[in-house]
Structures are given as structure tokens and as C-alpha cells.
Amino acid sequence: ALDYAFGRGMTKGILTTFGVGYAPDSWDSLVKAMLAKGYTEEELKESGLVTVSQKNGRLFDRFRGRLMFPIIDVRGNIIGFGGRVLDDSKPKYINSSDTLVYKKSENLFGINYAKNNCSEQIILVEGNMDVISLHQAGFNNAVAPLGTAFTPEQVNLIARYTKEIVLMLDADAAGQKAIRRASQMLENTGLNVRVVVIPDGKDPDE
């Protein structure tokens, strides 16, 4: 996991800042650890961190063999996780399922840091790695939706903290479609909207 992170240009400092970790490639390491701490199986199910076997009802870790990104709300609470594979397998990213404390449509990755650095402008990118790369490069006002299309709730969250949003989405067809959709949603918010055009089909991380 460290080799992968360093290979993607992340420093030890940025890994610590964002609390990046690793979920072992094991079926039940987290289940065993949490049960040993006294959590119940019902609590683990409600946390969104486990899946239940349809065959025998056993609990299995939802995140296995993935680089882990804590999802932190504006008050600094860890409310969920995103996990990225270290190879080309699919799905590339998975996020915590919605729970009592986590609604992916209402939160943004990186907002806990960006809210203190975005009075003039927020940069919206597509993925966790884009956010981390931009923060490492000094753009501490970058955020990303959490594996979903940009939502009205996320628009309202951004509008609470800034005057301007910069759409810096991937240069592929999906990214361009997302820019058009986001622009329409932002029309009547009072936010100034700008778009960064990235050349050669690259994403912000590249």
C-alpha cells in the first residue's frame, strides 16, 4: 500500500494529514478486531463496514486489500470510508454505504480541510486522489463528490463556504457531461462558476 501511495506521488505528510490507511486483503480482519473491542454484529451491520453472507449469515469485511480514505465531515468527525484498489481490478473505488451518520449525497471528500481555505473559491474534482494531489500541491480548497453525481445537497454545502466554484473534472466524455450537468445545477445559486479545461484527456491528479 505504501509503495502504491508513494508511486502515485503522495508523501508521508499528506498520507498522515488525510489519515490514509490500508484494509488488509482478508475476509474478516475488521470483523474480528471490532468484535474483540466489544461491538456487536448488529452495530457492525449498521456501520456499513461489513457485508453479510446470504448463504450462512456470516459477516465479512466490506473493504479488503484497498487503500483507505476516511470521509470526514465539516465538524471533523469520521463518518465513512472510501477504498481504492491497488491494481486495475473493478470496482476501482467503493465507499461506505449510507448510514445514520453518513449520507454520501450530502457530504464532500476534503470539505473538512477546504472549509478553512475557501472563502474565495472551491475547486470541485472527481476523485479522492485528485483532492489529495491538489492539496499536496498547495490547493487546499479542493473537494470531490463521494462516488456519486454532484447533488443539490452538495451544491448547498459548497455555497455555505465560498463565492466561487471551479469545476476541474476529468477531460473524458463522462467528465465533460458532468461539467454540463453541474453547471446547470449551479445556475441559480449565486455562485460564480468557472471551468478548468485539462488538456490531453488527463485528470487533475495527472
C-alpha positions as CSV (number, residue, x, y, z in Angstrom):
1,A,0.0,0.0,0.0
2,L,2.8,2.4,0.8
3,D,4.6,1.5,-2.4
4,Y,1.4,2.3,-4.3
5,A,0.9,5.6,-2.5
6,F,4.5,6.7,-3.0
7,G,4.3,5.6,-6.6
8,R,1.3,8.0,-7.0
9,G,3.4,10.8,-5.7
10,M,1.9,11.0,-2.2
11,T,4.2,12.0,0.7
12,K,4.2,10.6,4.2
13,G,3.0,14.0,5.3
14,I,-0.1,14.1,3.1
15,L,-0.9,10.5,4.0
16,T,-0.9,11.5,7.7
17,T,-2.9,14.7,7.0
18,F,-5.7,12.7,5.3
19,G,-5.5,9.7,7.6
20,V,-4.9,7.3,4.6
21,G,-4.6,3.7,5.6
22,Y,-4.9,0.2,4.3
23,A,-7.5,-2.5,4.7
24,P,-5.8,-5.9,4.7
25,D,-6.6,-8.4,2.0
26,S,-8.5,-10.6,4.4
27,W,-12.2,-11.6,4.7
28,D,-12.7,-10.8,8.3
29,S,-9.8,-8.9,9.9
30,L,-12.0,-5.9,10.7
31,V,-14.9,-8.0,11.9
32,K,-12.7,-9.9,14.4
33,A,-11.0,-6.6,15.6
34,M,-14.3,-4.9,16.2
35,L,-16.0,-7.8,17.9
36,A,-12.9,-8.1,20.2
37,K,-13.4,-4.4,21.1
38,G,-17.0,-5.2,22.2
39,Y,-19.0,-4.1,19.2
40,T,-22.0,-6.3,18.4
41,E,-22.7,-7.8,15.0
42,E,-25.8,-5.6,14.7
43,E,-23.7,-2.5,15.2
44,L,-21.2,-3.7,12.6
45,K,-24.1,-4.2,10.1
46,E,-25.4,-0.7,10.8
47,S,-21.9,0.8,10.3
48,G,-21.7,0.0,6.6
49,L,-18.3,-1.6,7.2
50,V,-19.3,-5.2,6.7
51,T,-21.4,-7.3,4.3
52,V,-23.5,-10.3,5.3
53,S,-23.2,-13.7,3.5
54,Q,-26.5,-14.7,2.0
55,K,-25.5,-18.4,2.4
56,N,-24.8,-18.6,6.1
57,G,-25.3,-15.1,7.5
58,R,-21.6,-14.6,8.4
59,L,-20.1,-11.2,8.5
60,F,-17.3,-10.2,6.1
61,D,-15.2,-7.1,5.7
62,R,-16.6,-4.7,3.1
63,F,-13.1,-3.2,2.4
64,R,-10.4,-5.7,1.5
65,G,-7.0,-5.1,0.0
66,R,-7.7,-1.4,-0.5
67,L,-6.0,1.9,0.2
68,M,-8.4,3.6,2.7
69,F,-9.6,7.2,2.8
70,P,-11.5,8.4,5.9
71,I,-14.5,10.6,4.9
72,I,-14.6,13.4,7.4
73,D,-17.5,15.9,7.8
74,V,-17.2,19.7,8.4
75,R,-17.1,19.1,12.2
76,G,-14.1,16.8,11.9
77,N,-15.9,13.5,12.6
78,I,-15.0,10.4,10.6
79,I,-18.4,9.4,9.1
80,G,-17.4,6.8,6.5
81,F,-14.6,5.5,4.3
82,G,-13.6,5.2,0.7
83,G,-11.4,2.4,-0.5
84,R,-9.3,2.2,-3.7
85,V,-7.8,-1.0,-5.3
86,L,-4.0,-1.1,-5.7
87,D,-4.3,-2.6,-9.2
88,D,-6.6,-2.4,-12.2
89,S,-9.4,-4.6,-10.8
90,K,-13.0,-3.3,-10.6
91,P,-14.7,-1.5,-9.0
92,K,-11.8,0.9,-8.6
93,Y,-13.4,2.7,-5.7
94,I,-16.0,1.6,-3.2
95,N,-17.5,3.9,-0.5
96,S,-19.3,3.2,2.8
97,S,-23.0,2.7,2.3
98,D,-25.3,5.3,3.7
99,T,-25.8,5.0,7.5
100,L,-27.4,7.1,10.3
101,V,-24.3,9.3,10.3
102,Y,-23.2,9.2,6.6
103,K,-25.2,10.3,3.6
104,K,-22.9,10.4,0.5
105,S,-25.2,12.8,-1.3
106,E,-24.8,15.4,1.5
107,N,-21.0,15.3,2.0
108,L,-17.8,16.0,0.1
109,F,-14.4,14.5,0.4
110,G,-11.9,17.1,1.7
111,I,-14.5,19.6,2.9
112,N,-13.2,19.3,6.5
113,Y,-9.9,21.0,5.2
114,A,-11.3,23.1,2.4
115,K,-13.8,24.9,4.6
116,N,-11.0,26.8,6.2
117,N,-9.3,27.8,2.9
118,C,-12.2,28.5,0.5
119,S,-13.7,31.9,1.3
120,E,-13.0,33.0,-2.2
121,Q,-13.1,29.7,-4.2
122,I,-13.7,26.0,-4.0
123,I,-12.3,23.6,-6.6
124,L,-14.5,20.6,-7.4
125,V,-12.7,17.5,-8.8
126,E,-13.9,13.9,-9.3
127,G,-12.0,11.7,-7.0
128,N,-10.1,11.3,-3.7
129,M,-6.7,11.1,-5.4
130,D,-7.4,14.4,-7.2
131,V,-8.2,16.1,-4.0
132,I,-5.1,14.8,-2.2
133,S,-2.8,15.7,-5.2
134,L,-4.2,19.2,-5.3
135,H,-3.9,19.7,-1.5
136,Q,-0.3,18.4,-1.7
137,A,0.4,21.0,-4.4
138,G,-0.9,23.8,-2.2
139,F,-4.6,24.0,-3.4
140,N,-6.2,23.4,0.0
141,N,-9.6,24.3,-1.3
142,A,-10.3,21.1,-3.4
143,V,-13.2,18.8,-2.7
144,A,-14.8,15.8,-4.5
145,P,-18.3,14.2,-4.5
146,L,-18.3,10.7,-2.9
147,G,-18.6,8.4,-5.8
148,T,-21.9,10.0,-6.9
149,A,-23.1,12.5,-9.4
150,F,-22.9,16.1,-8.0
151,T,-26.1,16.7,-5.9
152,P,-28.2,19.7,-4.9
153,E,-27.3,19.0,-1.2
154,Q,-23.6,19.2,-2.1
155,V,-24.2,22.4,-4.0
156,N,-25.8,23.9,-0.9
157,L,-22.9,22.7,1.3
158,I,-20.4,24.5,-1.1
159,A,-22.5,27.7,-1.2
160,R,-22.2,27.9,2.6
161,Y,-18.4,28.4,2.4
162,T,-17.5,30.2,-0.8
163,K,-18.3,32.7,-3.5
164,E,-16.9,30.8,-6.5
165,I,-16.7,27.2,-7.7
166,V,-14.1,26.0,-10.2
167,L,-15.1,22.8,-12.0
168,M,-11.9,20.8,-12.6
169,L,-13.3,17.5,-13.8
170,D,-11.7,14.8,-15.9
171,A,-11.2,15.5,-19.6
172,D,-13.0,12.4,-20.8
173,A,-16.6,12.3,-22.1
174,A,-18.0,11.4,-18.7
175,G,-16.2,14.3,-17.1
176,Q,-17.4,16.8,-19.8
177,K,-21.0,15.5,-19.3
178,A,-20.6,16.0,-15.5
179,I,-19.4,19.6,-16.1
180,R,-22.5,20.4,-18.1
181,R,-24.8,18.9,-15.5
182,A,-23.1,20.6,-12.6
183,S,-23.2,24.0,-14.5
184,Q,-26.9,23.7,-14.8
185,M,-27.4,22.9,-11.1
186,L,-25.2,25.9,-10.2
187,E,-27.0,28.4,-12.4
188,N,-29.3,29.9,-9.7
189,T,-27.1,29.6,-6.6
190,G,-25.4,33.0,-6.8
191,L,-22.0,31.3,-7.0
192,N,-19.6,32.4,-9.7
193,V,-18.8,29.3,-11.9
194,R,-15.6,28.7,-13.7
195,V,-14.3,25.7,-15.6
196,V,-10.7,24.5,-15.9
197,V,-10.0,22.7,-19.2
198,I,-7.4,20.0,-18.8
199,P,-5.5,19.1,-22.0
200,D,-4.8,15.7,-23.5
201,G,-7.6,13.7,-21.8
202,K,-5.9,13.8,-18.4
203,D,-7.4,14.1,-14.9
204,P,-6.3,16.7,-12.3
205,D,-4.1,14.1,-10.5
206,E,-2.0,13.6,-13.6
